[in-house]
Amino acid sequence: MFYISIIPAMMKNYLTLLVCFFAVNFLNGQTQGPFFPTNNTTSGSGASWANLGGVAYVDNSPAYADLAQYPTCNNFICYHSNMAEFKGFGFTIPLNATITGIEVEILQRVNSPGGGIHDSILMLALNGNTFGYNYASPFNWYDTPLQNYYGSTSDTWGHIWTPTQINDSTFGLNYMITDTSYDQTASVDHLVMTVHYQTGSGIYSQSSNPWFIGFNNSSLRISGESSFVKDGGRILIMNTNGALIGEKVFESGAERLDIGIDASLWANGLYSVNILSNSGNRIHRKLMLSR
């Protein structure tokens, strides 16, 4: 059960989220992620992907493929990419869990306006073999970065996944793209996956202490108490383009966080705050900074 209190906008420089946990997650969803892949390879024919490790962070060093004008495809150039295989996400789902949903986020861009580049294959895979639905989107990419979302908290992509499969180092995403227009470069600067699951025990926090997650002038303040905090973890702050704006590691030991993060150089706008424990629990909030 969540109680959310937002201080009125007239009280400038504040946005407060008060989250009280009362024996939460009795068979409710738990989450691991978003995680980026750490083992990336390619297979098959087509234009080669390059710098696949560039999907880990939004840093203007993306993974990319130089695609030819449709329908050209030979030993040197091709209108479609070869298959990028993103693996090694590092999930550690409890073995007694039931997988309830899988989400993928991809930050996509083409290098010129009006291009006809879009997904052609986007499927979950294990040990190189694809399973379930192809969630490739038919919509063309833009010449400005756009974060696209695939799957949901209750969507397993047409396949029944087990924790053992999700935890396997070969579990991941197979991705191919196609160009239906002129020669151009397609790039992916960020790709992450989140897995949602349920367990029979259900309760991961029974604390009634409130969480405060909000902006106070030029600082992002995060304070609260929960049993999973003692496992240690990190805090990630991203903007609406998926760019990593701030990161803070918290050490294992104590069950309470009281952290301030400098936001003096951040532009006004919407931010995503993710508190990720090393045991796989997650708190996610969206906050508006307005000074």
Backbone as a ProteinNet text record, in pm:
[ID]
protein_1_A
[PRIMARY]
MFYISIIPAMMKNYLTLLVCFFAVNFLNGQTQGPFFPTNNTTSGSGASWANLGGVAYVDNSPAYADLAQYPTCNNFICYHSNMAEFKGFGFTIPLNATITGIEVEILQRVNSPGGGIHDSILMLALNGNTFGYNYASPFNWYDTPLQNYYGSTSDTWGHIWTPTQINDSTFGLNYMITDTSYDQTASVDHLVMTVHYQTGSGIYSQSSNPWFIGFNNSSLRISGESSFVKDGGRILIMNTNGALIGEKVFESGAERLDIGIDASLWANGLYSVNILSNSGNRIHRKLMLSR
[TERTIARY]
86.1	0	88.7	60.8	138.5	51.9	106.2	44.2	137.8	89.7	174.8	121.9	206.2	167.6	257.8	199.1	277.7	249.7	349.8	334.3	292.4	195.5	146.1	256.2	234	336.6	374.1	280.6	310.3	424	451.2	566.4	685.7	749.9	846.8	966.1	1028.9	1150.6	1129.8	1004.3	981.4	893.3	932.1	841.4	864.9	764.3	781.7	696	755.8	680.9	696.1	584.7	585.5	532.2	619.7	581.5	590.3	478.1	475.8	452.5	537.5	526	466.5	355.3	294.2	282.1	382.1	380.5	351.5	432.7	403.9	444	385.3	420.6	381.5	264.5	208.4	169.4	255.4	236.9	229.3	278.1	284.2	416.3	422.6	538.7	665.3	772.9	906	982.9	1094.3	1160.2	1310.5	1374.8	1519.3	1545.8	1628.6	1661.7	1621.6	1642.5	1693.5	1843.4	1882.1	2022.1	2060.4	2185.6	2234.6	2314.7	2327.5	2400.2	2550.5	2620	2765.4	2838.3	2762.5	2821.8	2743.5	2804.2	2733.2	2807	2734.3	2793.7	2701.1	2746.7	2664.3	2667.5	2566.4	2559.9	2483.7	2499.3	2424.1	2481.3	2408.5	2453	2386.3	2442.4	2390	2496.4	2461.2	2554.7	2593	2720.2	2769	2740.9	2695.6	2688.8	2830.6	2853.5	2982.6	2960.7	3062.5	3062.2	2937.2	2903.9	2783.4	2786.6	2905.7	2915.7	2869.3	2850.1	2804.9	2662.9	2588.3	2449.8	2441.6	2553.5	2549.6	2511.3	2563.9	2539.8	2507.2	2435	2408.9	2528.3	2620.7	2746.1	2795.4	2705.9	2742.3	2847.1	2853.3	2937.3	2850.3	2754.3	2653.6	2699.5	2621.9	2630.5	2567.9	2620.5	2566.8	2584.9	2504.1	2514	2496.2	2585.5	2575.8	2496.3	2374	2284.2	2280.6	2268.4	2266.1	2124.1	2116.1	1985.7	1913.9	1786.7	1705.1	1692.6	1703.2	1719.1	1860.9	1961.6	2099.6	2147.2	2204.1	2265.4	2364.3	2490.7	2594.8	2701.3	2818.9	2924.5	2983.7	2950.7	3012.7	2914.1	2795.9	2695.4	2560.3	2468.6	2337.1	2236	2110.4	2003.6	1953.6	1989.9	1952.4	2077.7	2067.4	2181.1	2190	2304.4	2307.8	2244.7	2243.3	2174.5	2266.9	2223.8	2294.1	2235.9	2322.8	2279.8	2330.3	2237	2269.7	2243.3	2348.5	2338.7	2412.6	2410.4	2484.1	2424.8	2292.5	2227	2248	2285.6	2319.7	2202.1	2091.1	1976.9	2002.9	1946.6	1955.6	1816.4	1721.7	1584.3	1577.5	1506.7	1491.8	1432.8	1484.3	1445.3	1300.8	1240.2	1099.4	1003.2	1054.5	972.7	898.1	792.6	719.5	742.7	791.8	818.6	686	659.4	531.1	541.9	659.5	672.1	817.2	843.1	977.6	965.1	1044.1	1044.2	1182.7	1184.3	1308.5	1295.2	1399.6	1403.5	1522.7	1498.1	1603.1	1600.1	1714.8	1728.8	1782.5	1698.9	1728.8	1741.7	1822.4	1838.4	1894	1851.1	1912.8	1985.1	2079.3	2165.1	2109.5	1991.6	1935.2	1783.3	1715.2	1568.9	1505.5	1385.7	1309.9	1356	1444.2	1495.1	1391.6	1407.3	1310.3	1363.1	1436.3	1492.8	1395.8	1375.5	1289.3	1334.2	1276.5	1305.8	1256.4	1327.2	1273.7	1264.9	1357.8	1349.9	1386.6	1301.8	1327.9	1265.1	1347.2	1295.3	1386.4	1326.9	1403.7	1467.3	1584.3	1659.6	1730.3	1759.6	1837.3	1932.7	2062	2165.6	2156.2	2121.2	2115.5	1984.7	1894.6	1765.5	1656.1	1573.2	1467.8	1341	1263.1	1139.2	1031.5	906.6	795	773.5	716.8	675	790.8	777.7	867.5	804.7	867.2	812.3	873.7	925.2	978.6	870.2	903.9	809.4	821.5	708.9	714.5	738.8	740.8	753.7	899.1	920.2	1055.8	1114	1246.9	1317.4	1328	1363.8	1379.1	1526.9	1552.6	1690.4	1726.6	1640.2	1670.9	1651.7	1728	1717.8	1576.8	1526.2	1394	1400.2	1352.7	1350.8	1221.9	1233.9	1118.4	1111.1	987.3	962.3	891.7	936	879.8	845.7	730.8	688.3	625.5	597	536.1	557	503.9	516.1	439.8	344.8	263	271.7	380.8	396.5	526	514.8	632.8	669.1	618.9	655.4	613	501.5	449.1	523.7	597.3	672	672.5	668.3	676.1	823.3	875.8	1016.7	1032.4	1141.5	1173.6	1286.9	1299.4	1412	1547.4	1560.7	1687.5	1724.4	1624.1	1651.1	1688.7	1613.6	1640.7	1780.5	1820.9	1950.4	2067.1	2038	2142.8	2218.7	2348.9	2431	2403.1	2339.4	2308.2	2168.5	2092.9	1960.3	1977.1	1895	1905.4	1810.3	1857.6	1774	1845.8	1774.3	1825.6	1760.2	1843.1	1794	1849.3	1757.6	1794.1	1710.8	1770.7	1699.3	1707.8	1615.7	1603.8	1589.7	1650.8	1642.4	1560.9	1453	1370.6	1386.6	1492.7	1515	1661.2	1726.4	1861.5	1968.4	2096.3	2208	2206	2220.7	2228.9	2273.2	2308.3	2356.9	2248.4	2229	2136	2216.9	2177.9	2254	2162.4	2217.6	2149.9	2243.8	2205.2	2293.9	2258.2	2150.1	2113.5	2017	2041.7	1952.7	1956.9	1840.7	1832.3	1709.7	1713.9	1604.1	1566.6	1436.5	1383.4	1294.2	1308.7	1227.8	1142.2	1014	919.2	879.9	864.6	835.7	760.8	705.2	638.5	701.2	699.8	745.1	636.2	645.1	544.2	549.7	672.2	684.9	631.1	667.8	604.7	659.1	680.9	714.1	863.5	896.7	1037.9	1062.2	958.4	975.4	851.1	871.7	759.3	773	854.6	878.9	764.7	722.2	621.1	685.4	819.3	888.4	872.8	845.8	822.1	951.4	938.6	1046.9	1022.2	1125.8	1121.1	1212.4	1156.7	1233.8	1188.8	1272.4	1227.2	1339.7	1310.9	1406.5	1388	1500.3	1502.4	1606.2	1556.7	1646.3	1737.5	1865.2	1959.5	2006.5	1928.5	1967.8	1853	1886.4	1791	1811.3	1706.7	1715.6	1643.7	1710.8	1654.2	1678.7	1571	1585.8	1472.8	1504.4	1404.4	1468.9	1384.3	1431.6	1361.4	1438.1	1382.7	1486.7	1440.7	1532.4	1628.6	1586.3	1674.6	1788.1	1779.7	1885.2	2016.6	2008	2129.8	2215.5	2157.9	2233.4	2325.1	2310.9	2388.4	2327.7	2376.6	2323.2	2363.8	2281.3	2313	2184.9	2200.3	2089.9	2124.3	2032.4	2051.1	1946.3	1987.1	1893.8	1908.7	1797	1797.9	1698.5	1726.9	1631.1	1535.6	1446.9	1344.3	1401.6	1525.3	1590.6	1665.1	1660.7	1730.5	1875.7	1920.6	2059.9	2081.2	2193.3	2228.3	2280.1	2205.8	2239.5	2321	2290.2	2360.8	2359.3	2460.5	2470.3	2534.6	2481.2	2533.6	2530.4	2642.1	2650.3	2628.2	2543.5	2531	2580.5	2657.1	2723.3	2626.9	2664.8	2584.9	2604.6	2510.6	2521.6	2398.4	2379.2	2266.4	2137.7	2022.9	1893.7	1828.4	1902	1845	1935.3	1872.4	1942.7	1912.5	2011.9	1995.3	2099.9	2060.2	2155.1	2111.5	2207.8	2184.5	2269.1	2209.7	2279.6	2269.2	2382.2	2386.6	2311	2210.7	2132	2142.3	2242.7	2251.9	2271.4	2329.6	2354.2	2248.3	2147.9	2044.9	1942.5	1895.8	1791.5	1656.1	1566.2	1429.5	1368.1	1289	1224.9	1195.9	1156.5	1117.1	1237.4	1253	1362.5	1310.6	1381.5	1349	1453.6	1408.8	1497.6	1478.7	1586.7	1582.2	1675.5	1620	1699.8	1707	1825.3	1844.8	1932.3	1878.8	1959.2	2034.8	2144.5	2222.2	2147.6	2040.7	1959.3	1847.3	1835.6	1739.4	1613	1594.3	1475.4	1494.5	1381.3	1388.1	1277.3	1311.3	1212.3	1231.1	1122.6	1129.3	1030.7	1077.6	990.8	1025.5	924.8	945	918.1	1012.5	1005.3	1021.9	954	966.9	1051.8	1160.4	1243.2	1198	1160.5	1114.4	1168	1257.4	1316.9	1273.2
-119.2	0	122.9	220.8	342.3	463.2	553.5	684.1	787.9	863.9	960.9	1100.7	1184.9	1322.5	1416.1	1502.5	1598.7	1739	1807	1942.2	2032.6	2123.3	2207.7	2284.4	2312	2375.1	2513.7	2582.7	2717.3	2716.3	2603.1	2593.7	2554.6	2653.2	2628	2549.1	2483	2405	2276.8	2236.3	2111.3	2019.4	1893.7	1788.8	1671.5	1636.2	1535.5	1414.8	1301.6	1176.9	1104.3	1083.4	1013.2	873.7	776.3	640.1	556.1	506.8	423.8	279.2	192.6	51.7	-20.4	-90.6	-168.2	-312.1	-394.2	-535.4	-550.4	-483.2	-480.6	-610.6	-627.8	-736.4	-873.5	-887.8	-1020.2	-1070.3	-1150.7	-1198.9	-1085.4	-966	-857.8	-861.4	-782.7	-791.6	-739.7	-808.4	-761.2	-746.9	-676.3	-633.5	-645.2	-682.2	-667.7	-591.5	-491.3	-409.5	-264.6	-176.8	-208.8	-236.9	-346	-384.6	-377	-343.1	-342.6	-470.2	-511	-634.6	-615.2	-722.8	-716.4	-809.2	-889.3	-981.6	-968.1	-904.3	-872.6	-928.8	-999.2	-1059.7	-1036.3	-1075.5	-1068.4	-1202.4	-1224.3	-1347.4	-1320.4	-1409.1	-1399.7	-1297.9	-1276.8	-1186.9	-1051	-952.5	-817.1	-719.2	-591.7	-488.1	-512.9	-505	-540.9	-431.3	-472	-382.3	-354.9	-236.6	-200.5	-139.2	-154.1	-93.4	-131.9	-259.8	-303.2	-269.7	-261.3	-223.6	-82.3	-2.4	135.4	149.5	38.5	46.9	57.6	43.3	42	178.3	286.6	420	517.5	622.7	729.7	824.9	806.2	880.9	924	927	964	870.7	748	644.2	519.9	528.2	423.6	301.6	194.5	87	138.7	95.2	149.1	50	70.8	-8	86.2	77.2	157.5	78.3	123.2	48.9	109.7	22.5	65.2	96.5	157.6	187.5	58.2	52.2	-64.8	-77.5	-196.8	-328.2	-383.7	-296.3	-340.9	-431.4	-544.7	-633.2	-725.2	-712	-795.8	-823.5	-862.5	-897	-776.1	-654.7	-535	-445.4	-427.8	-342.2	-411.2	-367.8	-431.7	-336.3	-348.5	-261.3	-304.2	-424.1	-466	-503.7	-497.6	-532.2	-683.3	-727.5	-865.1	-870	-985.1	-1001	-961.1	-862.4	-827.5	-911.2	-976.1	-1060.7	-998.8	-943.5	-878.2	-975.7	-1010.8	-1111.9	-1064	-1150.2	-1119.2	-1004.3	-1005.3	-897.3	-909.7	-1026.8	-1042.5	-1055.5	-1111.3	-1129.5	-1242.3	-1224.7	-1327.9	-1346.3	-1386.9	-1405.1	-1526.1	-1516.6	-1633.3	-1751.7	-1871.2	-1988.4	-2030.8	-1982.2	-2016	-1911.9	-1818	-1707.7	-1748	-1673	-1683.2	-1555.9	-1568.7	-1452.6	-1398.7	-1271.1	-1212	-1109.2	-1055.2	-955.6	-921.1	-881	-841.2	-713.6	-613.2	-485.3	-457.2	-402.2	-361.7	-214.9	-136.5	4.2	25.6	90	111.4	256.8	322.4	460.3	456	496.1	478.5	613.5	612.6	734.6	701.7	777	772.1	903.9	904.1	1022	1127.9	1104.8	1205.6	1197.8	1309.1	1308.7	1233.9	1181.8	1116.3	976.7	920.4	787.2	678.9	566.8	458	341.1	368.6	260.9	224.1	94.7	44.8	-95.5	-145.3	-281.2	-382.7	-495.4	-607.5	-734.4	-753	-863.6	-810.1	-833.8	-797	-907.3	-1004.8	-1122.9	-1160.3	-1213.9	-1268.3	-1399.8	-1427.8	-1544.9	-1611.3	-1738.3	-1816	-1904.1	-1887.8	-1966.2	-1952.4	-1832.1	-1805.1	-1838.5	-1907.1	-1946	-1850.5	-1803	-1708.9	-1782.1	-1716	-1773.7	-1665.2	-1706	-1615.1	-1522.5	-1405.5	-1310.6	-1224.8	-1180.9	-1079.3	-943.6	-862.5	-732.1	-617.6	-647.5	-542.8	-440.7	-313	-206	-164.8	-145.4	-104.9	44.6	120.8	265.8	307.8	401.2	446.9	529.4	519.8	595.1	741.4	826.1	969.6	1008.7	1130.6	1179.6	1249.9	1242	1282.4	1160.4	1146.6	1027.1	1008.6	886.8	855.1	721.8	721.3	600.2	523.8	401.1	316.7	204.6	164.2	66	-55.6	-173.8	-298.7	-388.9	-457.9	-542.1	-460.9	-527.3	-458.4	-542.5	-492.3	-563	-694.4	-712.4	-833.3	-905.3	-884.1	-940	-1021.3	-1151.1	-1237.9	-1270.6	-1192.8	-1202.7	-1336.2	-1390.9	-1512.1	-1638.4	-1637.2	-1756.2	-1764.3	-1883.6	-1904.3	-1920.3	-1818.5	-1818.8	-1865.9	-1937.2	-1979.3	-1893	-1879.9	-1804.4	-1857.4	-1989.2	-2046.6	-1996.5	-1985.6	-1934.7	-1787	-1708.9	-1564.6	-1538.6	-1618.5	-1600.6	-1649.5	-1727	-1783.7	-1671.8	-1686.9	-1582.6	-1568.3	-1669.9	-1661.6	-1605.4	-1573.8	-1513.7	-1368.4	-1326.2	-1187.1	-1152.5	-1064.3	-1006.4	-1015.4	-1066.1	-1066.1	-951.7	-873.5	-749.6	-730.9	-707.8	-676.8	-558	-470.9	-353.6	-350	-276	-270.9	-126.6	-97.9	34.2	21.5	96.7	92.7	219.6	295.9	419.1	427.2	542.1	566.1	525.7	531.5	496.7	584.3	522.6	601	512.2	577.5	508.4	507.3	391.3	377.1	351	414.3	398	368.3	290.5	257.5	297.2	399.2	452	402.8	325.9	274.7	158.2	47.4	-68.7	-135.8	-145.7	-209	-299.9	-394.1	-487.7	-494.1	-504.8	-520.4	-643.7	-724.7	-845.4	-831.8	-861.2	-856.4	-998.6	-1022.2	-1158	-1156.2	-1271	-1290.7	-1409.4	-1403.2	-1516.6	-1554.6	-1677.1	-1723.7	-1651.2	-1612	-1543.4	-1401.2	-1334.3	-1206.2	-1087	-1091	-970.4	-941.7	-822.6	-785.1	-665.8	-603.5	-493.7	-483.4	-473.2	-457.2	-328.6	-238.1	-114.2	-15.5	52.4	157.2	295.7	299.2	427.1	485	614.4	674	695.7	696.2	736.4	879.3	958.2	1092.1	1092.1	1120.6	1130.8	1258.8	1362.7	1489	1589.8	1695.1	1803.6	1910.3	1958.9	2067.7	2168.2	2274.3	2371.4	2302.6	2299.1	2242.3	2103	2033.6	1901.5	1801.9	1680.5	1570	1496.1	1493.3	1429.2	1294.5	1193	1058.4	1006.6	977.5	920.5	822.4	716.1	615.2	490.7	397.2	276.5	154.7	49.5	-75.6	-185.3	-307.9	-418.3	-444.7	-419	-450	-349.7	-234	-133.4	-187	-274.4	-326.3	-409	-450	-527.4	-440	-307.5	-216.7	-205.5	-109.9	-91.7	41.7	93	219.4	294.4	423.8	510.8	568.2	552	602.9	708.5	821.8	927.8	950.5	941.5	957.7	1065.4	1131	1226.2	1156.2	1231	1169.4	1109.9	1142.9	1083.1	954.8	915.6	795.9	818.4	944.2	974.4	964	903.7	892	1027.1	1091.4	1224.4	1217.6	1121	1108.2	965.1	930	794.5	802.8	724.8	722.8	579.5	533	398.9	408.2	317.8	312	175.6	179.7	60.4	-29.3	-154.6	-250.1	-226.8	-272.1	-263.3	-204.7	-74.1	-6.7	-29.4	-21.9	-38.9	94.4	203.5	334.9	413.8	485.2	576.2	720.1	804.7	948.9	1014.3	1043.3	1081.1	1211.3	1296.1	1416.1	1411.1	1443.9	1443.1	1582.5	1638.1	1774.6	1781.5	1867.4	1885.5	2028.7	2100.4	2242.6	2267.1	2169.9	2187.5	2120.7	2061.5	1993	2093.9	2072.4	2156.8	2122.7	2218.9	2190	2085	1996	1891.9	1768.5	1662	1536.9	1444.1	1380.5	1288.3	1157	1048.8	915.7	876.7	843.6	805.3	657	581.6	436.8	400.2	342.3	290.8	140	88.9	-51.9	-117	-216.6	-287.9	-401.2	-444.3	-554.9	-687.1	-692.2	-814.1	-815.8	-710.3	-710.9	-631.7	-573.9	-491.4	-351.9	-285.8	-158.1	-65.3	62	168.2	264.1	296.4	382.6	497	620.8	737.3	835.4	906.4	1014.4	1146.7	1240.6	1367.7	1482.1	1591.7	1712.7	1815.2	1860.1	1966.6	2099.3	2193.1	2324.3	2428.5	2513.2	2617.1	2754.5
0	0	0	-86.2	-94.8	-60.7	18.8	42.5	-16.2	-115.3	-183	-155.9	-101	-71.7	-149.3	-232.5	-310.1	-258	-211	-160.1	-275.1	-259.5	-369.2	-437.2	-567.4	-649.1	-598.1	-526.8	-477.5	-377.4	-317.2	-226.8	-312.5	-372.7	-477.6	-426	-523.6	-504.1	-426.7	-405.9	-334	-416.8	-417.4	-463.2	-371.7	-294.8	-192.4	-223.3	-217.2	-226.4	-93.6	-28	99	74.1	87.6	55.6	182.4	228.9	349.2	308.7	356.2	325.5	446.9	426.8	533.9	486.8	524.1	486.2	337.8	254.1	111.9	44.5	-77.8	-166.6	-115.8	-59.1	-40.6	-179.2	-238.1	-374.3	-475.5	-440.4	-536	-610.9	-718.8	-804.9	-741	-765.3	-733	-862.5	-858.4	-981.1	-969.9	-1080.7	-1095.4	-1224.4	-1215.3	-1330	-1305.3	-1403.8	-1537.9	-1540	-1607.7	-1623.5	-1770.9	-1797.4	-1934.5	-1961.4	-2088.8	-2121	-2109.7	-2074.7	-2059.8	-2156.6	-2231.9	-2329.8	-2459.5	-2559.5	-2682.5	-2802.9	-2890.6	-3008.8	-3128.6	-3247.3	-3367.3	-3439	-3523.1	-3601.7	-3730.1	-3827	-3950.7	-4048.1	-4157.7	-4263.8	-4250.7	-4322.1	-4318.1	-4276.6	-4272.7	-4228.2	-4082.8	-4052.8	-3919.9	-3817.2	-3701.2	-3587.6	-3537.4	-3485.6	-3428	-3289.8	-3203.5	-3069.6	-2989.9	-2985.9	-2915.7	-2766.4	-2708.4	-2567.4	-2540.1	-2645.9	-2628.7	-2580.1	-2571.8	-2523.8	-2372.2	-2303.1	-2156.6	-2098.8	-2157.9	-2104.7	-2217.8	-2183.9	-2279.5	-2274.6	-2368.2	-2361.5	-2499.5	-2599.4	-2736.2	-2796.1	-2745.8	-2805.2	-2825.1	-2918.3	-2929.5	-3008.4	-2998.1	-3096.3	-3225.4	-3341.6	-3466.3	-3580.6	-3685.4	-3807.9	-3926.3	-4025.3	-4146.6	-4249.7	-4277.7	-4364.4	-4504.5	-4606.2	-4745.6	-4790.4	-4906.1	-4964.5	-5002.5	-4970	-5003.7	-5155	-5217.3	-5154.8	-5168	-5168	-5187.9	-5075.3	-5110.8	-5010.1	-5081.2	-5048.4	-5107	-5001.6	-5044.9	-4949.2	-4879.4	-4926.8	-4871.9	-4796.3	-4850.3	-4787.3	-4791.3	-4702.3	-4697.7	-4635.9	-4679.5	-4628.4	-4490.6	-4444.5	-4309.1	-4230.8	-4101.2	-4015.2	-3997.6	-3947.8	-3899.7	-3761	-3699	-3570.6	-3454.9	-3378.5	-3254.2	-3141.6	-3065.1	-2954.3	-2823.8	-2746.3	-2619.4	-2505.7	-2430.7	-2325.5	-2200.7	-2097.3	-1975.5	-1897.5	-1877.6	-1803.6	-1652.4	-1604.3	-1463.1	-1368.6	-1415.7	-1326.3	-1226.2	-1106.4	-1001	-940	-1022.1	-977.1	-882.6	-769.2	-680.4	-756.2	-727.7	-804.8	-779.4	-670.5	-643.1	-700.2	-779.6	-831.4	-958.1	-987.7	-1113.7	-1192.7	-1314.2	-1398.8	-1451.4	-1426.6	-1465.4	-1577.7	-1602.5	-1707.9	-1737.1	-1860.8	-1903.1	-1985.3	-1949.4	-2020.1	-2077.9	-2198.8	-2263.9	-2304.3	-2277.6	-2316.5	-2409.9	-2525.2	-2624.2	-2670.8	-2662.8	-2710	-2853.4	-2950.2	-3092.5	-3163.6	-3273.5	-3351.7	-3489.6	-3592.1	-3724.6	-3747.7	-3843.6	-3858.1	-3951.4	-4011.3	-4100.5	-4097.8	-4119.8	-4112	-4228.5	-4205.3	-4310.7	-4344.3	-4264.1	-4291	-4264	-4331.9	-4317.4	-4238.2	-4130.7	-4048.3	-3936.8	-3918.7	-3812.3	-3771.9	-3663.3	-3617.6	-3720.4	-3731	-3807.9	-3723.2	-3629.6	-3533.8	-3396.3	-3298.6	-3159.4	-3073.8	-3033.1	-2965	-2847.9	-2743.8	-2632.8	-2675.8	-2620.5	-2665.4	-2548.8	-2566.2	-2469	-2547.1	-2519.1	-2586.3	-2738.3	-2784.4	-2926.8	-2994.4	-2924.3	-2980.6	-2933.6	-3026.1	-2991.4	-2948.1	-2859.8	-2807.3	-2802.6	-2824.7	-2807.6	-2925	-2894.7	-2996.5	-3046.5	-3171.4	-3227.6	-3201.6	-3115.5	-3077.8	-3157.9	-3277.8	-3363.3	-3395.2	-3382	-3411.6	-3558.5	-3628.6	-3769.5	-3788.4	-3680.1	-3691.6	-3711.6	-3804.9	-3835.8	-3721.6	-3707	-3605.2	-3646.6	-3550.1	-3572	-3575.1	-3624	-3624.7	-3494.5	-3395.3	-3258.3	-3168.7	-3061.3	-2978	-2921.1	-2929.9	-2877.2	-2804.1	-2679.5	-2598.9	-2627	-2678.2	-2704.8	-2602.5	-2571.1	-2466.3	-2525.8	-2487.4	-2537.1	-2417.8	-2426.2	-2315.3	-2204.5	-2091.6	-1977.6	-1852.2	-1741.7	-1613.9	-1613.2	-1706.4	-1710.2	-1844.6	-1917.4	-2051.8	-2056.8	-2078.9	-2087.7	-2232.3	-2325.6	-2467	-2529.4	-2484.2	-2545	-2509.7	-2399.3	-2357.4	-2205.5	-2151.7	-2006.8	-1968.7	-1900.2	-1861.6	-1717.8	-1690.3	-1554.5	-1501.1	-1368.2	-1312.3	-1359.1	-1371.6	-1417.2	-1555.4	-1644.2	-1778.5	-1776.1	-1698.5	-1691	-1633.1	-1535.3	-1470	-1554.6	-1658.1	-1742.5	-1814.6	-1823.9	-1886.9	-2035.9	-2097.7	-2240.8	-2266.8	-2160.6	-2179.6	-2221.9	-2317.8	-2360.2	-2472.3	-2560.6	-2664.7	-2798.6	-2901.5	-3038.3	-3114.6	-3187.3	-3245.8	-3387.2	-3482.7	-3620.3	-3667.4	-3749.7	-3800.9	-3953.2	-4014.4	-4160.6	-4207.7	-4324.4	-4387.1	-4515.9	-4528	-4648.5	-4732.5	-4706.6	-4783	-4826.8	-4806.9	-4856.7	-4754.1	-4799.1	-4710.6	-4585.6	-4469.9	-4346.8	-4231.7	-4122.2	-4002.5	-3895	-3834.9	-3723.1	-3596.5	-3485.7	-3361.8	-3243.6	-3149.5	-3023.9	-2910.9	-2832.9	-2729.9	-2590.7	-2579.2	-2447	-2465.8	-2395.9	-2399.8	-2263.2	-2199.2	-2067.6	-2061.1	-1968.6	-1949.8	-1801.3	-1773.9	-1638.1	-1634.5	-1530.9	-1514.8	-1389.2	-1402	-1291.3	-1252.9	-1122.7	-1077.5	-944.6	-909.5	-780.9	-710	-577.5	-497.6	-398.3	-348.4	-253.7	-121.3	-78.9	49.9	40.5	-69.8	-99.6	-25.8	103.8	178.9	168.5	112.8	114.3	203.3	252.6	347.8	434.9	564.4	655.2	736.2	688.4	761.1	738.8	844.6	831.7	826.4	821.5	812.8	673.1	659	527.5	450.3	317.4	228.7	183.4	184	126.7	5.2	-111.5	-235.1	-303.6	-302.3	-359.1	-372.6	-449.1	-469.3	-362.3	-313	-217.4	-265.1	-333.2	-396	-497.5	-474	-570.6	-531.3	-451.8	-405.2	-419.6	-459.7	-456.3	-325.1	-241.1	-110.8	-114.3	-63.7	-54.1	86.2	157.3	291.6	315.9	384.8	414	471.7	510	576.3	519.9	490.7	443.2	463.1	478.9	507.6	392.4	266.8	155.3	139.7	204	193.2	248.5	348.8	412.1	316	201.3	103.1	18.1	31.8	-52.2	-190.9	-267.9	-403	-460.7	-551.2	-615.6	-649.1	-668.7	-707.9	-845.4	-941.2	-1076.1	-1104.7	-1159.9	-1198.6	-1348.3	-1421.7	-1567.3	-1608.1	-1721.5	-1774.7	-1869.7	-1934.7	-2018.5	-2146.4	-2182.3	-2298.1	-2262.8	-2135	-2091.9	-2056.1	-2058.6	-2025.1	-1874.3	-1835.1	-1694.4	-1645.9	-1556.4	-1507.5	-1378.6	-1293.8	-1167.5	-1117.7	-1040.6	-985.3	-847.4	-754.8	-618.1	-565.9	-516.6	-458.2	-308	-253.5	-108	-59.3	49	100.2	177.5	189.6	266.7	416.2	494	640.9	704.8	691.8	756.1	676.7	748.1	683.3	648.5	662.6	634.9	540.5	447.8	358.4	396.5	390.3	407.3	317.7	194.1	90.1	23.5	-4	-84	-209.4	-324.4	-452.6	-513.2	-550.7	-605.1	-738	-745.3	-868	-920.3	-877.9	-911.2	-1060.8	-1131.8	-1274.6	-1361.8	-1300.6	-1377.4	-1429	-1549.7	-1606.6	-1545.6	-1545.5	-1502	-1593.4	-1534.4	-1613.7	-1531.9	-1601.9	-1538.6	-1527.3	-1411.5	-1387.5	-1331.5	-1365.3	-1315.3	-1211.9	-1090.4	-980.8	-952.5	-960.7	-937.6	-823.6	-717.8	-606.8	-625.1	-653.7	-688	-582.2	-513.2	-414.3	-481.9	-421.1	-475.3	-467.5	-387.2	-376.9	-479.7	-562.2	-671	-648.3	-531.2	-507.5	-566.4	-594.8	-665	-618.5	-600.8	-582.7	-698.8	-767.9	-885.2	-869.1	-887.8	-879.3	-991.3	-1040.4	-1136.1	-1065.2	-1079.4	-1008	-1106.1	-1079.7	-1160.2	-1086.3	-1149.4	-1093.3	-1154.6	-1068.9	-1114.7	-1018.8	-1068.3	-982.3	-1026.6
[MASK]
+++++++++++++++++++++++++++++++++++++++++++++++++++++++++++++++++++++++++++++++++++++++++++++++++++++++++++++++++++++++++++++++++++++++++++++++++++++++++++++++++++++++++++++++++++++++++++++++++++++++++++++++++++++++++++++++++++++++++++++++++++++++++++++++++++++++++++++++++++++++++++++++++++

